[in-house]
Amino acid sequence: MLYPDEELEIRRIEYGSPGFKDLAGLGDIVGHIMEFIFRLIEHRSRREKRKLENDRLRIENAREFVQLAKECGYTEADIRKNYAMLK
């Protein structure tokens, strides 16, 4: 509260910058680019893991196919011939 004859007076103005981030918003842009790069790396890593998992399942299926064929009485030559036709 001020008395009627009093006035407020500005004696000093201080401005503080948080640093490089404040310069034209570059800090935000750099942060978004970094996040994008991390997501690309993560995506590639997941893709390689999925490929390995698919390869593992393909080998497992082939083994089960061979085992089933042997149980049904097929010879090695018959199994190879039929498996090559399935590909």
C-alpha positions in Angstrom: 0.0 0.0 0.0 1.2 3.5 -0.8 0.3 6.9 0.5 -1.1 9.3 -2.1 2.1 11.3 -2.3 4.4 8.3 -2.7 5.6 6.9 -6.0 7.1 3.6 -6.9 10.5 3.8 -8.5 12.4 1.2 -10.5 16.0 1.3 -9.3 17.5 -1.7 -11.1 16.5 -4.3 -13.8 18.3 -7.6 -13.9 17.9 -10.1 -16.7 19.4 -13.6 -16.4 19.5 -16.0 -19.2 19.5 -19.8 -18.6 22.3 -20.1 -21.0 22.6 -21.6 -24.5 19.0 -22.9 -24.3 17.6 -19.4 -24.3 19.4 -18.5 -27.5 16.7 -18.6 -30.2 15.3 -21.8 -28.6 18.1 -23.9 -29.8 18.1 -26.0 -26.6 14.6 -27.2 -27.3 15.5 -28.1 -30.9 18.6 -30.0 -29.9 16.6 -31.9 -27.3 14.0 -32.9 -29.9 16.7 -34.0 -32.3 18.5 -36.0 -29.6 15.2 -37.7 -28.7 14.5 -38.5 -32.4 18.0 -40.1 -32.7 17.5 -42.2 -29.6 14.2 -43.4 -31.0 15.8 -44.4 -34.3 18.5 -46.3 -32.4 15.9 -48.0 -30.3 13.8 -48.9 -33.3 16.8 -50.5 -35.1 17.7 -52.4 -32.0 14.2 -53.8 -31.7 14.1 -54.7 -35.4 17.3 -56.7 -35.0 15.9 -58.5 -31.9 12.7 -59.4 -33.9 14.8 -60.7 -36.8 16.8 -63.0 -34.4 13.6 -64.2 -32.8 12.0 -64.9 -36.2 15.2 -66.9 -37.2 15.0 -68.8 -34.0 11.4 -69.7 -34.5 12.1 -70.7 -38.1 14.8 -73.1 -37.0 12.6 -74.5 -34.3 9.8 -75.1 -36.8 12.2 -76.9 -39.2 13.4 -79.2 -36.4 9.9 -80.0 -35.4 9.0 -80.7 -39.0 12.0 -83.1 -39.4 11.1 -84.8 -36.1 7.5 -85.3 -37.1 8.5 -86.6 -40.5 10.8 -89.1 -38.9 8.1 -90.3 -36.5 5.8 -90.8 -39.6 8.4 -93.0 -41.2 9.8 -90.8 -43.9 13.4 -91.3 -44.9 16.1 -88.6 -44.9 15.8 -88.2 -48.7 12.0 -87.8 -48.5 12.3 -85.2 -45.7 14.8 -83.1 -47.7 12.8 -83.3 -50.8 9.5 -82.3 -49.1 11.1 -79.6 -47.0 12.7 -78.0 -50.1 9.2 -77.9 -51.7 7.8 -76.1 -48.7 10.2 -73.2 -49.0 
